Amino acid sequence: MNQISKDPIAAHLALSREALERASGDASLLAVARKIAEVIAASLRAGHKLLIAGNGGSAADAQHIAAEIVGRYKKDRPAYAAIALTTDTSALTAIGNDYGFEHVFSRQVEALGRRGDVLLAMTTSGRSPNILSCLKAARSQGLVTVGFTGAKGSALGASCDHLLVAPSDDTAVIQQIHMAFAHGICEVIEQTLSHGSQA
């Protein structure tokens, strides 16, 4: 362990492994993830869409998840609607300039969100003002709200129908756990929707 502590890469991998082991052994956390997968699959099957928002690394993760839904995760199947609210630079800069950065996602939810859609909001801290504003807008429009956060962000649950809390307070590790769960959720969604309306 002393040798690992001297190597930043090995230390980060060890921290990541420990957090992933905690996550994979947490029955309640796994149950939350399965419920999120079921909710998203049901929404997509009904012809609704998934909207995804996040800042920084979570913005890139939002795009990644949207791509898995629109394209494919592991198998060929019908395309489903997912939009990362992090990608339209004209909308982001116009909204940020005209209304303030805290509204860059909520304004898009107001324009694009419809009752029955799902919003996945990702914030490692659970305190990002633009994510909180986005969740508020989503709830007011009848979207199902899902949050991904870290160990210090559990208060985000007040704004979410379903909240996944990564068991770490390290930003990079939280993001890795979020994507590990997101890939697992994509797997469930793909298997469910590939079986057709009877699944």
N, C-alpha and C positions, 0 to 999 in steps of 0.2 A: 504493500500500500504506500510505503514511503517513496518508492520509485514512481508510482503513479502520481503522487502529489507533486513531484518535481516536473512532470510532463503535462502542460496545459491541455493537450489533446486527449491524453489518456484520462485526465481528471474529469474533463467534460463528458467523455464517453461513459465513465463510471457513474457520474451524476445522472446522466440520461438513463442508463440501465436501471439504476435504483428507482428512479421515478416511474419508469415504464413497468417495473416489477410491482410497485405499489398499485399502479393503475390496473394492471391485469389481474391483480388479486383482490380487487375491491368489487364485491358483488353488487353493491348498490350503484356504483359508478357504471358498471357494465349494463345494469338494468336501465339506467338513464340513457345510455348510448343506444341500446336496442329500441327504446321507446322513441327516441329522436328519429332513428332510421324508419320506424313504422309510420310515424307522422309525415315525414317527407315523402315516403313512397306512396302513401294514401293520397297526399295532395297532388303529386305528379300524375298518378293514375287517373285522378278526377279531372285532369286537364289544367291544373293550376301550375304555378311556378315557384321556384326557389330563388330568393334574393339573398345575397351574401355581402356583408360589409366588414371592414376591418382597416386598421391603420398600419403603416409600415410593413413589417413582415407578415402581419395578418392580412394586409391588403393583397400581398402576393398569394397567400394561402387561399383567400377568397376566389381569386382567379383560377387557382389550381383545382379547387373543388368544383367550380362551375364547369370547367373543362371536362372533368370526369363525368358529370351528369349529361352535358350536351353531346359530348363525343361518346366515349365509353370508358369504363374502368378496366374490365378484363375480357368482356365478351361482346360480340355484336348483338345489338338489340335496338329497338326504336329510340330515337333521340328524345330527350325530355328537356323542358325549359328551365334554365338556370341562368341568372344574370349576376355577375360581380359588379357591385355598385362602385367599384374602385377604378374602373378602366376608362371612363369617358372623360378625357382631360378637359374638353370644352365645358361640359356640365359641371365638373368639379371646380374649375377655376371661376366660371361665371357665378355659380352658387356661392362659393367661398368669398368672392369679391362683393357680390350684391347683398348677401344675407349673413355672411359670417361662416367660418369654417365649421362651427358646431352644427350647421344645417346641410353640409354637403351630402349626407346620406338621407336625412329625413325628407328633404325636398324630393329626392328621387323616389323614395317610398311613396310619398304622396302622389307622384305622377304615375308610377308603374305598379304599385301594389294594389291588389284586389282581395276582397274577402275570400278566404280559402287558401291563399298563397302562404308560404312559409318564409319568414325572415330568419336567417342565421347571422347573428351578430358576434363578432370575435373581438375580445379585448382582454389582454393578459392581465391588466390591472383591475378591470371591472369598473373603471372610473372615467373612461374616455367620454367627454361631453358630447361628441358627435354620435357616438354609439348609443348613449342614453337617450338622446333626442330622437334617434332613428327608431329605437324600440318603442318610444312613446307614440310616434307617428304610426308605427305598424299596428300597435294595439288599438289605436283609435279607428283604424280602417278595417279591423277584423282579421288581420293576419295572425297566424300562429307564430309566436316568438320563441326562438331558441337562442340561448347564449352559450358561448364557450369562453371560459375565463381561467384564472389561476387561483391558487390557494387563498390569496388575499382579496379575491373579488366576489366572494359568495353573496355579498349584499346585492349583486346584480340580479339575483333570483327574484327580487321584488318586481322586476321589469320583464321577466321571462315566464313563459308557460313551462319551459323545460330548460334546465341549466346543467351544463357539464363543467365540472370544476377539476382541472388538472392538478394532481397532488404535488405541486412545486411552486416556489415563489421566484424561480429563476426564469427570466423572460424567454431565453432561447429554449430552455427545456420545456416550458409551457407550450410554446409553439410546436415543438416536435411532438409532444403528446397530443395536441390538437389535431395535427395531421395524421398521426397514427390512428386516432379514433375516427377521423374523417374518412380515411381509407377503409376502415372496417365498416363504417356506416354506408359508404358507397357500395361495398360488397353486398351488404344486406339489401340495399335498394335494388341493385342490379339483379340479384337472385329473385327477389320478390316480383319485380316488374317483368322479368323474363318468363315467369310462369303464367303471365296473363292475368286477366281480371278475376280468375278463381283463386289466385294465390292468397 
